[in-house]
Amino acid sequence: MPKDISVSELKKVAKELRLNIVKTANFAGSGHLGGSLSCADILAALYFKYMNVNPDDPAMFDRDRFILSKGHCALAYVPCLAMAGFVPMNSLEHFNHYESPYGMHPDSKKVRGCDASTGSLGHGLPMGVGMALGLRYQGNDTSKVVVLMGDGEQDEGSVWEGAMAAHHYKLKNLIAIVDRNKMMIDGKTEDVMSIEPIDKKYEAFGFKVIVCNGNDMADLDKALAEAWANDSDQPVCIIANTEKGFGVKRFQGNVKWHYGAMNSDLFKEAVADIEAMD
Ligand SMILES: Cc1ncc(C[n+]2csc(CCOP(=O)(O)OP(=O)(O)O)c2C)c(N)n1
């Protein structure tokens, strides 16, 4: 059951998450800023409104499961888990440091509240299929399994094997989200390996497809509400149109900021840009 939290409150959460993303990158020395900032609204809406999760009991059986298939964006995920109470906020200061529980990719054995170790792209959707089937076999037909993927990640063949299985097994509790920020590591998706029409592809694979603006909280909230209320026997795929680096002008739509390190001036500029967001 989604929590009663307004769009404007969720926007504030997303803004705070963006600030924590750039602060954590600053602690770490570098990070995947572009893809972390593009998906901040999605994570904020999932963890603060939609997903049934409990920081006091991270392994509770009836929780919703989340898989960060674009695992390089632990830079957004771990700060979100900290804000949601799963890990201490001050532990972010050691992100990606030697012997820290947090590397650039999340490790479910080390990060409290993390359901799946990821980083090798293309594995989250097949893992999500396994989790959703496992829940069904255990008699749980209410928990959602949410998988957040990148758009460049769609180039991995295993995504489509997972999609085929999700439809075959009628995994109606599975929600795939594609962070459609139009860029991957080395350029625009449509230049490197065209994925369009991505909505039609998921439709053809048997998904109920919802397209939204993933950086507009009101639109995203509508899309997630529809996904949560899915009463068909189809898995759901949300194509969330976003912008890489959203929130920091210098990073926005700039593939050079897929991964990078900020000097102190740039860090201050990034914080100021985010603080100026409405
Ligand atoms: C199997 C695999 N190949 C290569 C990489 C290296 N890699 C890390 S991020 C990235 C680009 C991913 O692009 P996208 O999925 O669009 O992510 P986003 O733009 O949202 O950060 C690549 C190729 C990886 N993590 N896994």
The ligand as an SDF file (V2000), in Angstrom:
LIG
                    3D

 26 27  0  0  0  0  0  0  0  0999 V2000
   28.2190   -6.3770  -18.4360 C   0  0  0  0  0  0  0  0  0  0  0  0
   28.8010   -5.0120  -18.2490 C   0  0  0  0  0  0  0  0  0  0  0  0
   29.4900   -4.4400  -19.2710 N   0  0  0  0  0  0  0  0  0  0  0  0
   30.0380   -3.2210  -19.1220 C   0  0  0  0  0  0  0  0  0  0  0  0
   29.9050   -2.5350  -17.9370 C   0  0  0  0  0  0  0  0  0  0  0  0
   30.5650   -1.1630  -17.7750 C   0  0  0  0  0  0  0  0  0  0  0  0
   29.5700   -0.0950  -17.7000 N   0  0  0  0  0  0  0  0  0  0  0  0
   29.3090    0.5220  -16.5400 C   0  0  0  0  0  0  0  0  0  0  0  0
   28.1270    1.7010  -16.6840 S   0  0  0  0  0  0  0  0  0  0  0  0
   27.9720    1.4150  -18.3470 C   0  0  0  0  0  0  0  0  0  0  0  0
   26.9980    2.1900  -19.1790 C   0  0  0  0  0  0  0  0  0  0  0  0
   25.6060    1.8780  -18.8370 C   0  0  0  0  0  0  0  0  0  0  0  0
   24.7330    2.7340  -19.5020 O   0  0  0  0  0  0  0  0  0  0  0  0
   23.2540    2.8510  -19.0110 P   0  0  0  0  0  0  0  0  0  0  0  0
   22.7040    1.4860  -18.8040 O   0  0  0  0  0  0  0  0  0  0  0  0
   22.5310    3.7120  -19.9680 O   0  0  0  0  0  0  0  0  0  0  0  0
   23.4070    3.5170  -17.5880 O   0  0  0  0  0  0  0  0  0  0  0  0
   23.2080    5.0460  -17.1480 P   0  0  0  0  0  0  0  0  0  0  0  0
   23.3640    5.9090  -18.3600 O   0  0  0  0  0  0  0  0  0  0  0  0
   21.8440    5.1280  -16.5860 O   0  0  0  0  0  0  0  0  0  0  0  0
   24.2740    5.2910  -16.1130 O   0  0  0  0  0  0  0  0  0  0  0  0
   28.8270    0.4010  -18.7500 C   0  0  0  0  0  0  0  0  0  0  0  0
   28.9560   -0.0980  -20.1340 C   0  0  0  0  0  0  0  0  0  0  0  0
   29.1880   -3.1650  -16.8850 C   0  0  0  0  0  0  0  0  0  0  0  0
   29.0090   -2.5840  -15.6960 N   0  0  0  0  0  0  0  0  0  0  0  0
   28.6370   -4.3870  -17.0790 N   0  0  0  0  0  0  0  0  0  0  0  0
  1  2  1  0
  2  3  1  0
  2 26  2  0
  3  4  2  0
  4  5  1  0
  5  6  1  0
  5 24  2  0
  6  7  1  0
  7  8  2  0
  7 22  1  0
  8  9  1  0
  9 10  1  0
 10 11  1  0
 10 22  2  0
 11 12  1  0
 12 13  1  0
 13 14  1  0
 14 15  2  0
 14 16  1  0
 14 17  1  0
 17 18  1  0
 18 19  2  0
 18 20  1  0
 18 21  1  0
 22 23  1  0
 24 25  1  0
 24 26  1  0
M  CHG  1   7   1
M  END
$$$$
